[in-house]
Amino acid sequence: MKDDDVDLDFRDRIYNRALEEQNSNLWNFKRYYTAASFWSWVDVGSAVLTAFLGAILTYGLAWRTLPQWSMVSLSLLVGTISLAKANRKPGQRSEKLHDVGRSYQELHDDLQNFIELDLKDGTREKEWLRDRFEKLADKRHNLKAEAKLSGFWYRWLKWRREDEIYEEAITTDDERQHLDPDGFGNKN
């Protein structure tokens, strides 16, 4: 086996691992963005609901047209919503999840750049490529430790969006041919 064959085999293995990492990061940042959107809607929805219930209470108090039991029920409902919102902090949760999602998206883009700019560059040494890939993989593992998100969001995306998740990230064969006619494995 020639050195060029060994080098190409090494690059092919790193390429496949980098694609796996990139795919994982794609799913992660979309999961985090989906969860952030949900909690953002909960935050806004609870604020709107509280304001609406407050308006009804104000109307009932000003005009004394609502029965007392409904006023008490509305007051208890507003209190319950306020306590739940204070306990769960949907706005803060949404911001945190969005920030982690953005970090995963940046890592996704870094991996794309690594594949396109570094891995396909035949002048990069194997050790440099290995070190760069390990740094990117470490960054992902650190992100995983930073914030936990339940598997519910993965299953939701899988069920709701199926293959649509790749639409923004997919490059068709025709596009790939136009963008990179030589491809990765076709270089001699």
JOBEL-V708448 format. One record per residue. N is the residue number from 1. RES is the residue in one letter. D_LAST is the distance of its C-alpha to the last C-alpha in Angstrom with 2 decimals. Layout:
((N | RES | D_LAST) (N | RES | D_LAST))
This chain:
((1 | M | 15.03) (2 | K | 12.89) (3 | D | 12.98) (4 | D | 9.28) (5 | D | 9.97) (6 | V | 13.19) (7 | D | 11.98) (8 | L | 9.66) (9 | D | 12.79) (10 | F | 15.02) (11 | R | 13.42) (12 | D | 13.59) (13 | R | 17.22) (14 | I | 18.15) (15 | Y | 16.76) (16 | N | 18.96) (17 | R | 21.89) (18 | A | 21.67) (19 | L | 21.83) (20 | E | 24.83) (21 | E | 26.47) (22 | Q | 25.95) (23 | N | 27.49) (24 | S | 30.34) (25 | N | 31.02) (26 | L | 31.09) (27 | W | 33.77) (28 | N | 35.59) (29 | F | 35.96) (30 | K | 37.08) (31 | R | 39.54) (32 | Y | 40.97) (33 | Y | 41.32) (34 | T | 43.05) (35 | A | 45.42) (36 | A | 46.10) (37 | S | 46.98) (38 | F | 49.31) (39 | W | 51.14) (40 | S | 51.38) (41 | W | 53.06) (42 | V | 55.36) (43 | D | 56.31) (44 | V | 57.08) (45 | G | 58.66) (46 | S | 60.98) (47 | A | 62.03) (48 | V | 62.81) (49 | L | 64.64) (50 | T | 66.66) (51 | A | 67.60) (52 | F | 68.60) (53 | L | 70.70) (54 | G | 72.23) (55 | A | 73.22) (56 | I | 74.88) (57 | L | 76.70) (58 | T | 77.85) (59 | Y | 79.13) (60 | G | 80.92) (61 | L | 82.52) (62 | A | 83.57) (63 | W | 85.03) (64 | R | 85.94) (65 | T | 84.92) (66 | L | 82.64) (67 | P | 84.16) (68 | Q | 84.12) (69 | W | 82.06) (70 | S | 79.20) (71 | M | 79.36) (72 | V | 79.18) (73 | S | 76.30) (74 | L | 74.35) (75 | S | 75.05) (76 | L | 73.84) (77 | L | 70.69) (78 | V | 69.95) (79 | G | 70.55) (80 | T | 68.26) (81 | I | 65.43) (82 | S | 65.92) (83 | L | 65.89) (84 | A | 62.78) (85 | K | 61.01) (86 | A | 62.16) (87 | N | 61.03) (88 | R | 57.58) (89 | K | 56.82) (90 | P | 54.51) (91 | G | 53.81) (92 | Q | 52.70) (93 | R | 50.71) (94 | S | 48.93) (95 | E | 48.05) (96 | K | 46.76) (97 | L | 44.61) (98 | H | 43.25) (99 | D | 42.38) (100 | V | 40.52) (101 | G | 38.73) (102 | R | 37.70) (103 | S | 36.38) (104 | Y | 34.25) (105 | Q | 33.01) (106 | E | 32.10) (107 | L | 30.21) (108 | H | 28.42) (109 | D | 27.43) (110 | D | 26.43) (111 | L | 24.08) (112 | Q | 22.60) (113 | N | 22.14) (114 | F | 20.69) (115 | I | 17.99) (116 | E | 17.30) (117 | L | 17.94) (118 | D | 17.35) (119 | L | 15.01) (120 | K | 12.27) (121 | D | 12.94) (122 | G | 10.65) (123 | T | 13.83) (124 | R | 16.06) (125 | E | 17.28) (126 | K | 17.66) (127 | E | 21.41) (128 | W | 21.57) (129 | L | 19.60) (130 | R | 21.87) (131 | D | 24.94) (132 | R | 24.21) (133 | F | 23.66) (134 | E | 26.83) (135 | K | 28.78) (136 | L | 27.91) (137 | A | 28.87) (138 | D | 32.06) (139 | K | 32.93) (140 | R | 32.84) (141 | H | 35.02) (142 | N | 37.45) (143 | L | 37.69) (144 | K | 38.48) (145 | A | 41.30) (146 | E | 42.63) (147 | A | 43.67) (148 | K | 44.19) (149 | L | 44.17) (150 | S | 45.37) (151 | G | 43.28) (152 | F | 45.53) (153 | W | 43.34) (154 | Y | 40.20) (155 | R | 42.18) (156 | W | 43.65) (157 | L | 40.28) (158 | K | 39.01) (159 | W | 42.21) (160 | R | 42.72) (161 | R | 39.28) (162 | E | 37.20) (163 | D | 33.75) (164 | E | 35.07) (165 | I | 34.04) (166 | Y | 30.42) (167 | E | 31.46) (168 | E | 31.17) (169 | A | 27.88) (170 | I | 26.13) (171 | T | 23.56) (172 | T | 23.56) (173 | D | 20.61) (174 | D | 21.73) (175 | E | 21.99) (176 | R | 18.59) (177 | Q | 17.13) (178 | H | 19.21) (179 | L | 18.56) (180 | D | 14.80) (181 | P | 13.37) (182 | D | 9.68) (183 | G | 10.88) (184 | F | 9.99) (185 | G | 8.31) (186 | N | 6.34) (187 | K | 3.76) (188 | N | 0.00))
